[in-house]
């Protein structure tokens, strides 16, 4: 059976719509492009073995999860950083 290929993304036509929706080939992304997401609502926290998970919803209301290496997370987020975060939030609240 001969497969037909979509001219734009070179995938079999029956797979092309799904792959196009997932990878958005029309968007020109740089290899080292920074991914910026906003977690609007954190509803789950989990620490398991060497991983820390935060799960919630993104800026569009879609489920979103991020996973951190526990050692690296603790290396960066300690009491000093928590205090700094609180100070910044306090400044923000006072301006509102």
PyMOL Python script that loads the backbone (N, CA, C, O; Angstrom):
from pymol import cmd

cmd.read_pdbstr("""\
ATOM      1  N   UNK A   1       0.832  -1.180   0.000  1.00  0.00           N
ATOM      2  CA  UNK A   1       0.000   0.000   0.000  1.00  0.00           C
ATOM      3  C   UNK A   1       0.882   1.250   0.000  1.00  0.00           C
ATOM      4  O   UNK A   1       1.771   1.392   0.839  1.00  0.00           O
ATOM      5  N   UNK A   2       0.632   2.131  -0.926  1.00  0.00           N
ATOM      6  CA  UNK A   2       1.381   3.380  -1.027  1.00  0.00           C
ATOM      7  C   UNK A   2       0.796   4.404  -0.061  1.00  0.00           C
ATOM      8  O   UNK A   2      -0.416   4.622  -0.041  1.00  0.00           O
ATOM      9  N   UNK A   3       1.657   5.032   0.740  1.00  0.00           N
ATOM     10  CA  UNK A   3       1.198   6.049   1.686  1.00  0.00           C
ATOM     11  C   UNK A   3       1.302   7.416   1.054  1.00  0.00           C
ATOM     12  O   UNK A   3       2.257   7.726   0.341  1.00  0.00           O
ATOM     13  N   UNK A   4       0.293   8.229   1.331  1.00  0.00           N
ATOM     14  CA  UNK A   4       0.303   9.610   0.874  1.00  0.00           C
ATOM     15  C   UNK A   4       0.991  10.466   1.923  1.00  0.00           C
ATOM     16  O   UNK A   4       0.836  10.221   3.119  1.00  0.00           O
ATOM     17  N   UNK A   5       1.739  11.450   1.499  1.00  0.00           N
ATOM     18  CA  UNK A   5       2.420  12.327   2.446  1.00  0.00           C
ATOM     19  C   UNK A   5       1.925  13.754   2.317  1.00  0.00           C
ATOM     20  O   UNK A   5       1.677  14.254   1.219  1.00  0.00           O
ATOM     21  N   UNK A   6       1.790  14.387   3.449  1.00  0.00           N
ATOM     22  CA  UNK A   6       1.400  15.784   3.507  1.00  0.00           C
ATOM     23  C   UNK A   6       2.629  16.597   3.089  1.00  0.00           C
ATOM     24  O   UNK A   6       3.713  16.383   3.633  1.00  0.00           O
ATOM     25  N   UNK A   7       2.487  17.507   2.152  1.00  0.00           N
ATOM     26  CA  UNK A   7       3.625  18.281   1.645  1.00  0.00           C
ATOM     27  C   UNK A   7       4.289  19.170   2.682  1.00  0.00           C
ATOM     28  O   UNK A   7       5.497  19.397   2.612  1.00  0.00           O
ATOM     29  N   UNK A   8       3.535  19.673   3.632  1.00  0.00           N
ATOM     30  CA  UNK A   8       4.086  20.622   4.599  1.00  0.00           C
ATOM     31  C   UNK A   8       4.958  19.961   5.660  1.00  0.00           C
ATOM     32  O   UNK A   8       6.024  20.481   5.987  1.00  0.00           O
ATOM     33  N   UNK A   9       4.522  18.816   6.208  1.00  0.00           N
ATOM     34  CA  UNK A   9       5.283  18.247   7.316  1.00  0.00           C
ATOM     35  C   UNK A   9       5.808  16.840   7.058  1.00  0.00           C
ATOM     36  O   UNK A   9       6.406  16.238   7.950  1.00  0.00           O
ATOM     37  N   UNK A  10       5.602  16.314   5.885  1.00  0.00           N
ATOM     38  CA  UNK A  10       6.169  15.037   5.473  1.00  0.00           C
ATOM     39  C   UNK A  10       5.824  13.876   6.405  1.00  0.00           C
ATOM     40  O   UNK A  10       6.702  13.095   6.773  1.00  0.00           O
ATOM     41  N   UNK A  11       4.552  13.759   6.788  1.00  0.00           N
ATOM     42  CA  UNK A  11       4.072  12.645   7.580  1.00  0.00           C
ATOM     43  C   UNK A  11       2.926  11.984   6.830  1.00  0.00           C
ATOM     44  O   UNK A  11       2.268  12.635   6.019  1.00  0.00           O
ATOM     45  N   UNK A  12       2.673  10.700   7.083  1.00  0.00           N
ATOM     46  CA  UNK A  12       1.499  10.083   6.451  1.00  0.00           C
ATOM     47  C   UNK A  12       0.259  10.901   6.773  1.00  0.00           C
ATOM     48  O   UNK A  12       0.122  11.395   7.893  1.00  0.00           O
ATOM     49  N   UNK A  13      -0.650  11.056   5.809  1.00  0.00           N
ATOM     50  CA  UNK A  13      -1.784  11.965   5.979  1.00  0.00           C
ATOM     51  C   UNK A  13      -2.671  11.608   7.163  1.00  0.00           C
ATOM     52  O   UNK A  13      -3.266  12.496   7.773  1.00  0.00           O
ATOM     53  N   UNK A  14      -2.771  10.319   7.502  1.00  0.00           N
ATOM     54  CA  UNK A  14      -3.630   9.970   8.626  1.00  0.00           C
ATOM     55  C   UNK A  14      -3.008  10.374   9.975  1.00  0.00           C
ATOM     56  O   UNK A  14      -3.731  10.476  10.966  1.00  0.00           O
ATOM     57  N   UNK A  15      -1.719  10.601  10.036  1.00  0.00           N
ATOM     58  CA  UNK A  15      -1.023  10.984  11.262  1.00  0.00           C
ATOM     59  C   UNK A  15      -0.796  12.494  11.300  1.00  0.00           C
ATOM     60  O   UNK A  15      -0.651  13.069  12.379  1.00  0.00           O
ATOM     61  N   UNK A  16      -0.765  13.128  10.159  1.00  0.00           N
ATOM     62  CA  UNK A  16      -0.403  14.543  10.064  1.00  0.00           C
ATOM     63  C   UNK A  16      -1.228  15.461  10.962  1.00  0.00           C
ATOM     64  O   UNK A  16      -0.634  16.298  11.642  1.00  0.00           O
ATOM     65  N   UNK A  17      -2.568  15.362  11.010  1.00  0.00           N
ATOM     66  CA  UNK A  17      -3.317  16.294  11.869  1.00  0.00           C
ATOM     67  C   UNK A  17      -2.942  16.176  13.345  1.00  0.00           C
ATOM     68  O   UNK A  17      -2.816  17.186  14.037  1.00  0.00           O
ATOM     69  N   UNK A  18      -2.764  14.952  13.827  1.00  0.00           N
ATOM     70  CA  UNK A  18      -2.388  14.754  15.226  1.00  0.00           C
ATOM     71  C   UNK A  18      -1.004  15.307  15.498  1.00  0.00           C
ATOM     72  O   UNK A  18      -0.812  16.029  16.477  1.00  0.00           O
ATOM     73  N   UNK A  19      -0.039  14.985  14.657  1.00  0.00           N
ATOM     74  CA  UNK A  19       1.324  15.456  14.857  1.00  0.00           C
ATOM     75  C   UNK A  19       1.389  16.979  14.736  1.00  0.00           C
ATOM     76  O   UNK A  19       2.132  17.633  15.468  1.00  0.00           O
ATOM     77  N   UNK A  20       0.621  17.531  13.825  1.00  0.00           N
ATOM     78  CA  UNK A  20       0.601  18.979  13.651  1.00  0.00           C
ATOM     79  C   UNK A  20       0.064  19.652  14.916  1.00  0.00           C
ATOM     80  O   UNK A  20       0.578  20.691  15.329  1.00  0.00           O
ATOM     81  N   UNK A  21      -0.965  19.067  15.533  1.00  0.00           N
ATOM     82  CA  UNK A  21      -1.530  19.630  16.756  1.00  0.00           C
ATOM     83  C   UNK A  21      -0.553  19.527  17.918  1.00  0.00           C
ATOM     84  O   UNK A  21      -0.493  20.427  18.755  1.00  0.00           O
ATOM     85  N   UNK A  22       0.211  18.446  17.980  1.00  0.00           N
ATOM     86  CA  UNK A  22       1.140  18.255  19.092  1.00  0.00           C
ATOM     87  C   UNK A  22       2.375  19.129  18.942  1.00  0.00           C
ATOM     88  O   UNK A  22       2.757  19.827  19.880  1.00  0.00           O
ATOM     89  N   UNK A  23       2.998  19.098  17.780  1.00  0.00           N
ATOM     90  CA  UNK A  23       4.283  19.753  17.601  1.00  0.00           C
ATOM     91  C   UNK A  23       4.212  21.146  16.987  1.00  0.00           C
ATOM     92  O   UNK A  23       5.219  21.853  16.967  1.00  0.00           O
ATOM     93  N   UNK A  24       3.074  21.550  16.495  1.00  0.00           N
ATOM     94  CA  UNK A  24       2.892  22.877  15.901  1.00  0.00           C
ATOM     95  C   UNK A  24       4.057  23.237  14.975  1.00  0.00           C
ATOM     96  O   UNK A  24       4.811  24.165  15.269  1.00  0.00           O
ATOM     97  N   UNK A  25       4.215  22.509  13.853  1.00  0.00           N
ATOM     98  CA  UNK A  25       5.374  22.714  12.989  1.00  0.00           C
ATOM     99  C   UNK A  25       5.450  24.092  12.345  1.00  0.00           C
ATOM    100  O   UNK A  25       6.517  24.480  11.869  1.00  0.00           O
ATOM    101  N   UNK A  26       4.348  24.845  12.316  1.00  0.00           N
ATOM    102  CA  UNK A  26       4.399  26.177  11.715  1.00  0.00           C
ATOM    103  C   UNK A  26       5.122  27.181  12.598  1.00  0.00           C
ATOM    104  O   UNK A  26       5.581  28.216  12.115  1.00  0.00           O
ATOM    105  N   UNK A  27       5.225  26.882  13.892  1.00  0.00           N
ATOM    106  CA  UNK A  27       5.922  27.776  14.809  1.00  0.00           C
ATOM    107  C   UNK A  27       7.421  27.518  14.686  1.00  0.00           C
ATOM    108  O   UNK A  27       7.875  26.382  14.825  1.00  0.00           O
ATOM    109  N   UNK A  28       8.179  28.566  14.429  1.00  0.00           N
ATOM    110  CA  UNK A  28       9.633  28.451  14.312  1.00  0.00           C
ATOM    111  C   UNK A  28      10.239  28.550  15.712  1.00  0.00           C
ATOM    112  O   UNK A  28      10.380  29.648  16.251  1.00  0.00           O
ATOM    113  N   UNK A  29      10.592  27.424  16.291  1.00  0.00           N
ATOM    114  CA  UNK A  29      11.160  27.407  17.644  1.00  0.00           C
ATOM    115  C   UNK A  29      12.666  27.215  17.573  1.00  0.00           C
ATOM    116  O   UNK A  29      13.178  26.405  16.800  1.00  0.00           O
ATOM    117  N   UNK A  30      13.342  27.965  18.383  1.00  0.00           N
ATOM    118  CA  UNK A  30      14.781  27.808  18.504  1.00  0.00           C
ATOM    119  C   UNK A  30      15.059  26.587  19.370  1.00  0.00           C
ATOM    120  O   UNK A  30      14.258  26.245  20.241  1.00  0.00           O
ATOM    121  N   UNK A  31      16.179  25.937  19.138  1.00  0.00           N
ATOM    122  CA  UNK A  31      16.543  24.759  19.913  1.00  0.00           C
ATOM    123  C   UNK A  31      16.645  25.101  21.395  1.00  0.00           C
ATOM    124  O   UNK A  31      16.210  24.312  22.235  1.00  0.00           O
ATOM    125  N   UNK A  32      17.194  26.229  21.728  1.00  0.00           N
ATOM    126  CA  UNK A  32      17.395  26.626  23.108  1.00  0.00           C
ATOM    127  C   UNK A  32      16.352  27.631  23.592  1.00  0.00           C
ATOM    128  O   UNK A  32      16.628  28.422  24.494  1.00  0.00           O
ATOM    129  N   UNK A  33      15.180  27.608  23.011  1.00  0.00           N
ATOM    130  CA  UNK A  33      14.130  28.546  23.369  1.00  0.00           C
ATOM    131  C   UNK A  33      13.635  28.290  24.795  1.00  0.00           C
ATOM    132  O   UNK A  33      13.392  27.143  25.169  1.00  0.00           O
ATOM    133  N   UNK A  34      13.489  29.336  25.578  1.00  0.00           N
ATOM    134  CA  UNK A  34      12.980  29.248  26.933  1.00  0.00           C
ATOM    135  C   UNK A  34      11.477  29.004  26.903  1.00  0.00           C
ATOM    136  O   UNK A  34      10.745  29.695  26.195  1.00  0.00           O
ATOM    137  N   UNK A  35      11.026  28.032  27.664  1.00  0.00           N
ATOM    138  CA  UNK A  35       9.597  27.759  27.786  1.00  0.00           C
ATOM    139  C   UNK A  35       9.096  28.519  29.004  1.00  0.00           C
ATOM    140  O   UNK A  35       9.571  28.294  30.117  1.00  0.00           O
ATOM    141  N   UNK A  36       8.148  29.408  28.802  1.00  0.00           N
ATOM    142  CA  UNK A  36       7.593  30.200  29.901  1.00  0.00           C
ATOM    143  C   UNK A  36       6.147  29.776  30.111  1.00  0.00           C
ATOM    144  O   UNK A  36       5.303  29.958  29.234  1.00  0.00           O
ATOM    145  N   UNK A  37       5.869  29.209  31.278  1.00  0.00           N
ATOM    146  CA  UNK A  37       4.513  28.803  31.632  1.00  0.00           C
ATOM    147  C   UNK A  37       4.186  29.424  32.978  1.00  0.00           C
ATOM    148  O   UNK A  37       5.074  29.642  33.802  1.00  0.00           O
ATOM    149  N   UNK A  38       2.928  29.705  33.196  1.00  0.00           N
ATOM    150  CA  UNK A  38       2.482  30.219  34.487  1.00  0.00           C
ATOM    151  C   UNK A  38       1.610  29.165  35.147  1.00  0.00           C
ATOM    152  O   UNK A  38       0.603  28.743  34.578  1.00  0.00           O
ATOM    153  N   UNK A  39       1.991  28.736  36.347  1.00  0.00           N
ATOM    154  CA  UNK A  39       1.155  27.824  37.097  1.00  0.00           C
ATOM    155  C   UNK A  39       0.241  28.687  37.970  1.00  0.00           C
ATOM    156  O   UNK A  39       0.656  29.198  39.010  1.00  0.00           O
ATOM    157  N   UNK A  40      -1.011  28.837  37.525  1.00  0.00           N
ATOM    158  CA  UNK A  40      -1.958  29.712  38.216  1.00  0.00           C
ATOM    159  C   UNK A  40      -2.468  29.131  39.520  1.00  0.00           C
ATOM    160  O   UNK A  40      -2.728  29.864  40.474  1.00  0.00           O
ATOM    161  N   UNK A  41      -2.610  27.837  39.564  1.00  0.00           N
ATOM    162  CA  UNK A  41      -3.203  27.190  40.728  1.00  0.00           C
ATOM    163  C   UNK A  41      -2.413  25.924  41.041  1.00  0.00           C
ATOM    164  O   UNK A  41      -2.384  24.998  40.230  1.00  0.00           O
ATOM    165  N   UNK A  42      -1.779  25.874  42.198  1.00  0.00           N
ATOM    166  CA  UNK A  42      -1.092  24.646  42.620  1.00  0.00           C
ATOM    167  C   UNK A  42      -2.086  23.847  43.443  1.00  0.00           C
ATOM    168  O   UNK A  42      -2.599  24.333  44.451  1.00  0.00           O
ATOM    169  N   UNK A  43      -2.361  22.616  43.013  1.00  0.00           N
ATOM    170  CA  UNK A  43      -3.315  21.801  43.762  1.00  0.00           C
ATOM    171  C   UNK A  43      -2.723  20.483  44.255  1.00  0.00           C
ATOM    172  O   UNK A  43      -3.389  19.739  44.975  1.00  0.00           O
ATOM    173  N   UNK A  44      -1.477  20.186  43.875  1.00  0.00           N
ATOM    174  CA  UNK A  44      -0.850  18.954  44.322  1.00  0.00           C
ATOM    175  C   UNK A  44       0.639  19.166  44.533  1.00  0.00           C
ATOM    176  O   UNK A  44       1.320  19.767  43.702  1.00  0.00           O
ATOM    177  N   UNK A  45       1.130  18.668  45.646  1.00  0.00           N
ATOM    178  CA  UNK A  45       2.564  18.636  45.931  1.00  0.00           C
ATOM    179  C   UNK A  45       2.913  17.194  46.270  1.00  0.00           C
ATOM    180  O   UNK A  45       2.185  16.523  47.001  1.00  0.00           O
ATOM    181  N   UNK A  46       4.043  16.722  45.729  1.00  0.00           N
ATOM    182  CA  UNK A  46       4.483  15.368  46.040  1.00  0.00           C
ATOM    183  C   UNK A  46       5.994  15.328  46.056  1.00  0.00           C
ATOM    184  O   UNK A  46       6.645  15.897  45.181  1.00  0.00           O
ATOM    185  N   UNK A  47       6.553  14.662  47.043  1.00  0.00           N
ATOM    186  CA  UNK A  47       7.987  14.399  47.089  1.00  0.00           C
ATOM    187  C   UNK A  47       8.135  12.885  47.146  1.00  0.00           C
ATOM    188  O   UNK A  47       7.666  12.238  48.082  1.00  0.00           O
ATOM    189  N   UNK A  48       8.789  12.332  46.140  1.00  0.00           N
ATOM    190  CA  UNK A  48       8.947  10.878  46.055  1.00  0.00           C
ATOM    191  C   UNK A  48      10.355  10.564  45.575  1.00  0.00           C
ATOM    192  O   UNK A  48      10.788  11.028  44.520  1.00  0.00           O
ATOM    193  N   UNK A  49      11.063   9.762  46.373  1.00  0.00           N
ATOM    194  CA  UNK A  49      12.440   9.397  46.075  1.00  0.00           C
ATOM    195  C   UNK A  49      13.266  10.650  45.804  1.00  0.00           C
ATOM    196  O   UNK A  49      13.422  11.472  46.708  1.00  0.00           O
ATOM    197  N   UNK A  50      13.792  10.827  44.620  1.00  0.00           N
ATOM    198  CA  UNK A  50      14.628  11.987  44.322  1.00  0.00           C
ATOM    199  C   UNK A  50      13.914  13.008  43.432  1.00  0.00           C
ATOM    200  O   UNK A  50      14.549  13.700  42.637  1.00  0.00           O
ATOM    201  N   UNK A  51      12.577  13.097  43.575  1.00  0.00           N
ATOM    202  CA  UNK A  51      11.823  14.032  42.744  1.00  0.00           C
ATOM    203  C   UNK A  51      10.783  14.786  43.574  1.00  0.00           C
ATOM    204  O   UNK A  51      10.177  14.232  44.491  1.00  0.00           O
ATOM    205  N   UNK A  52      10.596  16.045  43.236  1.00  0.00           N
ATOM    206  CA  UNK A  52       9.566  16.893  43.833  1.00  0.00           C
ATOM    207  C   UNK A  52       8.637  17.309  42.695  1.00  0.00           C
ATOM    208  O   UNK A  52       9.091  17.780  41.652  1.00  0.00           O
ATOM    209  N   UNK A  53       7.339  17.131  42.905  1.00  0.00           N
ATOM    210  CA  UNK A  53       6.348  17.461  41.883  1.00  0.00           C
ATOM    211  C   UNK A  53       5.432  18.579  42.364  1.00  0.00           C
ATOM    212  O   UNK A  53       5.002  18.589  43.518  1.00  0.00           O
ATOM    213  N   UNK A  54       5.143  19.502  41.490  1.00  0.00           N
ATOM    214  CA  UNK A  54       4.089  20.490  41.694  1.00  0.00           C
ATOM    215  C   UNK A  54       3.120  20.325  40.530  1.00  0.00           C
ATOM    216  O   UNK A  54       3.530  20.288  39.370  1.00  0.00           O
ATOM    217  N   UNK A  55       1.842  20.227  40.847  1.00  0.00           N
ATOM    218  CA  UNK A  55       0.836  20.076  39.803  1.00  0.00           C
ATOM    219  C   UNK A  55      -0.257  21.093  40.037  1.00  0.00           C
ATOM    220  O   UNK A  55      -0.598  21.411  41.177  1.00  0.00           O
ATOM    221  N   UNK A  56      -0.795  21.594  38.960  1.00  0.00           N
ATOM    222  CA  UNK A  56      -1.890  22.560  39.033  1.00  0.00           C
ATOM    223  C   UNK A  56      -2.421  22.833  37.649  1.00  0.00           C
ATOM    224  O   UNK A  56      -2.448  21.952  36.790  1.00  0.00           O
ATOM    225  N   UNK A  57      -2.847  24.077  37.441  1.00  0.00           N
ATOM    226  CA  UNK A  57      -3.347  24.466  36.126  1.00  0.00           C
ATOM    227  C   UNK A  57      -2.516  25.628  35.602  1.00  0.00           C
ATOM    228  O   UNK A  57      -2.013  26.450  36.368  1.00  0.00           O
ATOM    229  N   UNK A  58      -2.384  25.677  34.289  1.00  0.00           N
ATOM    230  CA  UNK A  58      -1.605  26.749  33.670  1.00  0.00           C
ATOM    231  C   UNK A  58      -2.481  27.965  33.408  1.00  0.00           C
ATOM    232  O   UNK A  58      -3.632  28.032  33.840  1.00  0.00           O
ATOM    233  N   UNK A  59      -1.909  28.922  32.691  1.00  0.00           N
ATOM    234  CA  UNK A  59      -2.621  30.169  32.431  1.00  0.00           C
ATOM    235  C   UNK A  59      -3.874  29.999  31.579  1.00  0.00           C
ATOM    236  O   UNK A  59      -4.674  30.927  31.464  1.00  0.00           O
ATOM    237  N   UNK A  60      -4.053  28.802  30.970  1.00  0.00           N
ATOM    238  CA  UNK A  60      -5.226  28.541  30.129  1.00  0.00           C
ATOM    239  C   UNK A  60      -6.211  27.582  30.802  1.00  0.00           C
ATOM    240  O   UNK A  60      -7.211  27.189  30.201  1.00  0.00           O
ATOM    241  N   UNK A  61      -5.920  27.205  32.062  1.00  0.00           N
ATOM    242  CA  UNK A  61      -6.801  26.289  32.778  1.00  0.00           C
ATOM    243  C   UNK A  61      -6.504  24.823  32.520  1.00  0.00           C
ATOM    244  O   UNK A  61      -7.238  23.953  32.989  1.00  0.00           O
ATOM    245  N   UNK A  62      -5.430  24.532  31.774  1.00  0.00           N
ATOM    246  CA  UNK A  62      -5.059  23.148  31.483  1.00  0.00           C
ATOM    247  C   UNK A  62      -4.193  22.580  32.608  1.00  0.00           C
ATOM    248  O   UNK A  62      -3.417  23.308  33.229  1.00  0.00           O
ATOM    249  N   UNK A  63      -4.330  21.277  32.867  1.00  0.00           N
ATOM    250  CA  UNK A  63      -3.487  20.631  33.856  1.00  0.00           C
ATOM    251  C   UNK A  63      -2.027  20.773  33.464  1.00  0.00           C
ATOM    252  O   UNK A  63      -1.670  20.679  32.290  1.00  0.00           O
ATOM    253  N   UNK A  64      -1.203  20.998  34.453  1.00  0.00           N
ATOM    254  CA  UNK A  64       0.214  21.247  34.204  1.00  0.00           C
ATOM    255  C   UNK A  64       0.999  20.711  35.390  1.00  0.00           C
ATOM    256  O   UNK A  64       0.623  20.944  36.538  1.00  0.00           O
ATOM    257  N   UNK A  65       2.083  19.996  35.124  1.00  0.00           N
ATOM    258  CA  UNK A  65       2.913  19.437  36.190  1.00  0.00           C
ATOM    259  C   UNK A  65       4.372  19.710  35.901  1.00  0.00           C
ATOM    260  O   UNK A  65       4.814  19.658  34.753  1.00  0.00           O
ATOM    261  N   UNK A  66       5.121  20.004  36.961  1.00  0.00           N
ATOM    262  CA  UNK A  66       6.549  20.197  36.816  1.00  0.00           C
ATOM    263  C   UNK A  66       7.232  19.294  37.842  1.00  0.00           C
ATOM    264  O   UNK A  66       6.748  19.118  38.960  1.00  0.00           O
ATOM    265  N   UNK A  67       8.352  18.733  37.438  1.00  0.00           N
ATOM    266  CA  UNK A  67       9.093  17.809  38.279  1.00  0.00           C
ATOM    267  C   UNK A  67      10.504  18.359  38.487  1.00  0.00           C
ATOM    268  O   UNK A  67      11.165  18.752  37.525  1.00  0.00           O
ATOM    269  N   UNK A  68      10.961  18.387  39.727  1.00  0.00           N
ATOM    270  CA  UNK A  68      12.302  18.866  40.061  1.00  0.00           C
ATOM    271  C   UNK A  68      13.127  17.722  40.636  1.00  0.00           C
ATOM    272  O   UNK A  68      12.583  16.812  41.261  1.00  0.00           O
ATOM    273  N   UNK A  69      14.416  17.768  40.428  1.00  0.00           N
ATOM    274  CA  UNK A  69      15.356  16.918  41.136  1.00  0.00           C
ATOM    275  C   UNK A  69      15.376  17.433  42.581  1.00  0.00           C
ATOM    276  O   UNK A  69      15.620  18.618  42.804  1.00  0.00           O
ATOM    277  N   UNK A  70      15.124  16.566  43.554  1.00  0.00           N
ATOM    278  CA  UNK A  70      14.999  17.001  44.941  1.00  0.00           C
ATOM    279  C   UNK A  70      16.264  17.675  45.456  1.00  0.00           C
ATOM    280  O   UNK A  70      16.190  18.731  46.084  1.00  0.00           O
ATOM    281  N   UNK A  71      17.405  17.086  45.201  1.00  0.00           N
ATOM    282  CA  UNK A  71      18.652  17.669  45.683  1.00  0.00           C
ATOM    283  C   UNK A  71      18.835  19.077  45.120  1.00  0.00           C
ATOM    284  O   UNK A  71      19.150  20.014  45.854  1.00  0.00           O
ATOM    285  N   UNK A  72      18.635  19.214  43.811  1.00  0.00           N
ATOM    286  CA  UNK A  72      18.783  20.517  43.171  1.00  0.00           C
ATOM    287  C   UNK A  72      17.760  21.519  43.703  1.00  0.00           C
ATOM    288  O   UNK A  72      18.088  22.686  43.918  1.00  0.00           O
ATOM    289  N   UNK A  73      16.530  21.071  43.915  1.00  0.00           N
ATOM    290  CA  UNK A  73      15.479  21.937  44.446  1.00  0.00           C
ATOM    291  C   UNK A  73      15.871  22.466  45.823  1.00  0.00           C
ATOM    292  O   UNK A  73      15.765  23.665  46.082  1.00  0.00           O
ATOM    293  N   UNK A  74      16.322  21.577  46.703  1.00  0.00           N
ATOM    294  CA  UNK A  74      16.710  21.991  48.053  1.00  0.00           C
ATOM    295  C   UNK A  74      17.957  22.862  48.054  1.00  0.00           C
ATOM    296  O   UNK A  74      18.127  23.720  48.920  1.00  0.00           O
ATOM    297  N   UNK A  75      18.824  22.635  47.076  1.00  0.00           N
ATOM    298  CA  UNK A  75      20.028  23.447  46.952  1.00  0.00           C
ATOM    299  C   UNK A  75      19.663  24.910  46.642  1.00  0.00           C
ATOM    300  O   UNK A  75      20.319  25.836  47.118  1.00  0.00           O
ATOM    301  N   UNK A  76      18.618  25.097  45.845  1.00  0.00           N
ATOM    302  CA  UNK A  76      18.220  26.442  45.424  1.00  0.00           C
ATOM    303  C   UNK A  76      17.185  27.072  46.337  1.00  0.00           C
ATOM    304  O   UNK A  76      17.255  28.271  46.608  1.00  0.00           O
ATOM    305  N   UNK A  77      16.235  26.297  46.815  1.00  0.00           N
ATOM    306  CA  UNK A  77      15.139  26.836  47.617  1.00  0.00           C
ATOM    307  C   UNK A  77      15.379  26.463  49.081  1.00  0.00           C
ATOM    308  O   UNK A  77      15.035  25.366  49.522  1.00  0.00           O
ATOM    309  N   UNK A  78      15.973  27.393  49.818  1.00  0.00           N
ATOM    310  CA  UNK A  78      16.216  27.178  51.245  1.00  0.00           C
ATOM    311  C   UNK A  78      15.544  28.303  52.022  1.00  0.00           C
ATOM    312  O   UNK A  78      14.774  29.073  51.448  1.00  0.00           O
ATOM    313  N   UNK A  79      15.822  28.409  53.314  1.00  0.00           N
ATOM    314  CA  UNK A  79      15.172  29.431  54.150  1.00  0.00           C
ATOM    315  C   UNK A  79      15.409  30.839  53.628  1.00  0.00           C
ATOM    316  O   UNK A  79      14.508  31.677  53.667  1.00  0.00           O
ATOM    317  N   UNK A  80      16.614  31.103  53.141  1.00  0.00           N
ATOM    318  CA  UNK A  80      16.930  32.443  52.629  1.00  0.00           C
ATOM    319  C   UNK A  80      16.045  32.792  51.428  1.00  0.00           C
ATOM    320  O   UNK A  80      15.531  33.907  51.342  1.00  0.00           O
ATOM    321  N   UNK A  81      15.867  31.850  50.506  1.00  0.00           N
ATOM    322  CA  UNK A  81      15.021  32.106  49.336  1.00  0.00           C
ATOM    323  C   UNK A  81      13.556  32.234  49.728  1.00  0.00           C
ATOM    324  O   UNK A  81      12.835  33.052  49.155  1.00  0.00           O
ATOM    325  N   UNK A  82      13.102  31.437  50.696  1.00  0.00           N
ATOM    326  CA  UNK A  82      11.707  31.533  51.151  1.00  0.00           C
ATOM    327  C   UNK A  82      11.454  32.916  51.764  1.00  0.00           C
ATOM    328  O   UNK A  82      10.421  33.533  51.507  1.00  0.00           O
ATOM    329  N   UNK A  83      12.389  33.389  52.563  1.00  0.00           N
ATOM    330  CA  UNK A  83      12.248  34.730  53.154  1.00  0.00           C
ATOM    331  C   UNK A  83      12.217  35.807  52.070  1.00  0.00           C
ATOM    332  O   UNK A  83      11.430  36.750  52.154  1.00  0.00           O
ATOM    333  N   UNK A  84      13.068  35.672  51.057  1.00  0.00           N
ATOM    334  CA  UNK A  84      13.083  36.625  49.947  1.00  0.00           C
ATOM    335  C   UNK A  84      11.743  36.620  49.207  1.00  0.00           C
ATOM    336  O   UNK A  84      11.214  37.677  48.862  1.00  0.00           O
ATOM    337  N   UNK A  85      11.206  35.440  48.971  1.00  0.00           N
ATOM    338  CA  UNK A  85       9.912  35.325  48.289  1.00  0.00           C
ATOM    339  C   UNK A  85       8.837  36.031  49.110  1.00  0.00           C
ATOM    340  O   UNK A  85       8.013  36.762  48.561  1.00  0.00           O
ATOM    341  N   UNK A  86       8.846  35.815  50.418  1.00  0.00           N
ATOM    342  CA  UNK A  86       7.864  36.469  51.289  1.00  0.00           C
ATOM    343  C   UNK A  86       8.007  37.989  51.247  1.00  0.00           C
ATOM    344  O   UNK A  86       7.008  38.707  51.203  1.00  0.00           O
ATOM    345  N   UNK A  87       9.243  38.477  51.260  1.00  0.00           N
ATOM    346  CA  UNK A  87       9.478  39.926  51.190  1.00  0.00           C
ATOM    347  C   UNK A  87       8.936  40.507  49.893  1.00  0.00           C
ATOM    348  O   UNK A  87       8.284  41.551  49.902  1.00  0.00           O
ATOM    349  N   UNK A  88       9.202  39.839  48.781  1.00  0.00           N
ATOM    350  CA  UNK A  88       8.729  40.323  47.489  1.00  0.00           C
ATOM    351  C   UNK A  88       7.214  40.315  47.415  1.00  0.00           C
ATOM    352  O   UNK A  88       6.613  41.240  46.868  1.00  0.00           O
ATOM    353  N   UNK A  89       6.587  39.273  47.962  1.00  0.00           N
ATOM    354  CA  UNK A  89       5.128  39.204  47.971  1.00  0.00           C
ATOM    355  C   UNK A  89       4.542  40.318  48.838  1.00  0.00           C
ATOM    356  O   UNK A  89       3.543  40.934  48.468  1.00  0.00           O
ATOM    357  N   UNK A  90       5.157  40.574  49.976  1.00  0.00           N
ATOM    358  CA  UNK A  90       4.691  41.649  50.860  1.00  0.00           C
ATOM    359  C   UNK A  90       4.753  42.995  50.147  1.00  0.00           C
ATOM    360  O   UNK A  90       3.812  43.786  50.228  1.00  0.00           O
ATOM    361  N   UNK A  91       5.864  43.260  49.445  1.00  0.00           N
ATOM    362  CA  UNK A  91       5.984  44.510  48.674  1.00  0.00           C
ATOM    363  C   UNK A  91       4.880  44.612  47.631  1.00  0.00           C
ATOM    364  O   UNK A  91       4.279  45.672  47.456  1.00  0.00           O
ATOM    365  N   UNK A  92       4.613  43.502  46.937  1.00  0.00           N
ATOM    366  CA  UNK A  92       3.587  43.471  45.895  1.00  0.00           C
ATOM    367  C   UNK A  92       2.211  43.767  46.490  1.00  0.00           C
ATOM    368  O   UNK A  92       1.446  44.560  45.941  1.00  0.00           O
ATOM    369  N   UNK A  93       1.901  43.120  47.625  1.00  0.00           N
ATOM    370  CA  UNK A  93       0.587  43.301  48.260  1.00  0.00           C
ATOM    371  C   UNK A  93       0.394  44.742  48.712  1.00  0.00           C
ATOM    372  O   UNK A  93      -0.701  45.292  48.591  1.00  0.00           O
ATOM    373  N   UNK A  94       1.445  45.351  49.227  1.00  0.00           N
ATOM    374  CA  UNK A  94       1.347  46.740  49.692  1.00  0.00           C
ATOM    375  C   UNK A  94       1.111  47.730  48.562  1.00  0.00           C
ATOM    376  O   UNK A  94       0.580  48.815  48.801  1.00  0.00           O
ATOM    377  N   UNK A  95       1.493  47.383  47.328  1.00  0.00           N
ATOM    378  CA  UNK A  95       1.270  48.285  46.189  1.00  0.00           C
ATOM    379  C   UNK A  95      -0.151  48.157  45.629  1.00  0.00           C
ATOM    380  O   UNK A  95      -0.568  48.994  44.829  1.00  0.00           O
ATOM    381  N   UNK A  96      -0.869  47.168  46.019  1.00  0.00           N
ATOM    382  CA  UNK A  96      -2.223  46.943  45.491  1.00  0.00           C
ATOM    383  C   UNK A  96      -3.272  47.646  46.284  1.00  0.00           C
ATOM    384  O   UNK A  96      -4.457  47.551  45.962  1.00  0.00           O
TER     385      UNK A  96
END
""", "prot")
cmd.dss("prot")
cmd.show_as("cartoon", "prot")
cmd.util.cbc("prot")
cmd.orient("prot")
